[in-house]
Structure formats: C-alpha cells, structure tokens
Amino acid sequence: MTLRFGMLGALAALALAGASPASAAAIVGAKYITTLDTTSSAANLPGSAFGTVELDQIPATEVDVLVSLTATETWVGSGSKNTMAWNLSSGARDASLAVTSPFSYNTKSYNNTTGYSQSPFNNFNSGIDAQSNGALGTHGLLTLKFTYSGGITVDDFITNFSGSGTGAGGGSYYFAVDLGITATGKTGSIAASQKPRRIPEPATAALVAGGLAILGWARRRRA
C-alpha cells in the first residue's frame, strides 16, 4: 500500500513539474502577459489596471505583441508623448516592425539607442508615434509584429534604461503607453512594471488539476 501511494505521489509530482512554465528562456508557441498597472500622480488617471500587453512567441524569429485597453481608455494621438514605447535588447534591436489598427502611425526612433521618451518612465530605445492621427478618441486593439532573421524572443523585451527621473521613473518598466480616459478627457502615461509571465495553456492547466486531484485522492485514502 505504501508503494502504491508512493507511485501516485510520484505521478502527481511529475504532472505538476511538467506543467511548470520555463523561466530560463521563452518557449515557441507560448503566450506571455503583463498588465498596464503603473501611472504617476501627475497623470491624474483613476484606476490601477488600464489594460494588458500580451506577447506571443510564434517561431524563434517572431514575437507578436497585442495591447488591449479596458473599455474606458482610448489611445492618444496628439501631444508631446509617444503612443507606445518599449525596450529591446541589443541583439534584437534590428527587428522589423509591422503595426496594425486601430490607428495610422509613424514609426519613430526605432533603432535609436539614445532614448525614446515616455515621461515619467524615462527613456526607452524603441517606440511608435501616432501624433498624426489626431487627439483623444480612438479605442481598440494594437498589434505589433516583430520579426528578425537573427532571432527574437519574449526575453528580448527588457526594462527601460535606468535613470534619475522623478515620480514613477527609475528604469524598471517593460512597456509604456499614452492613454486617455473617455469620460473625463484626461490623458497620461501608463506603464507595465511586471515582467511578462507565461499564460498556462488549457492542456497545462488540466495537467496541474490532474496532479492536484491525484494528491488529494491519495491523502483521503491514507486518512
């Protein structure tokens, strides 16, 4: 009986171990997500979650980035700040970029390592600018497709340059966007402060649930 429960425990452990996301490197076909969760007091934007940034590792040469805003936010297409900024590692900085709706856009300073300002979150080395699109009012998904024959992965999206900025600055942000609140017309920069985490696939979630069920059943039997 002890051997039987030991085997069940081993099977459960294997199931849970097999479901653990890899932390050493991005996995082809995997999805990752982070939340636009950080603003500054100067932005005067209510709330703490403004949308998400999802990264899909397609092959080893492509990463698709999907930005989803909550229902109350819109993109800002005018003003001194840039629509979206991010930081790429030096090995992936030559990646080609394709941008789709919701707005017309101009790619700006994509390979400029001197910085792409998104105050108060300091400088990033890449970004897009939609100032030609007009003012507050456009809502929808933003999709960025990065391709690079030399290889680009989710791990190439790193924190922005460190700096001595005030407020929310300090160089610990992965993405920053310029948003507005539909009801109030207020605008400001929002950033993602957490490293993108892997989204469990349905099969992985089922594997975890199965492992937990085995452990629970075994404990009940022993009791």
Secondary structure as UniProt FT lines:
FT   HELIX           2..19
FT   TURN            28..29
FT   STRAND          31..35
FT   HELIX           41..43
FT   STRAND          51..57
FT   TURN            60..61
FT   STRAND          62..69
FT   TURN            71..72
FT   STRAND          73..75
FT   STRAND          84..86
FT   HELIX           90..92
FT   TURN            93..94
FT   STRAND          96..99
FT   TURN            101..102
FT   STRAND          106..107
FT   TURN            110..111
FT   TURN            113..114
FT   STRAND          116..117
FT   TURN            119..120
FT   STRAND          123..124
FT   STRAND          126..129
FT   HELIX           131..133
FT   STRAND          142..147
FT   TURN            149..150
FT   HELIX           154..156
FT   TURN            167..168
FT   STRAND          175..181
FT   TURN            182..184
FT   STRAND          187..192
FT   STRAND          197..198
FT   HELIX           202..222
//
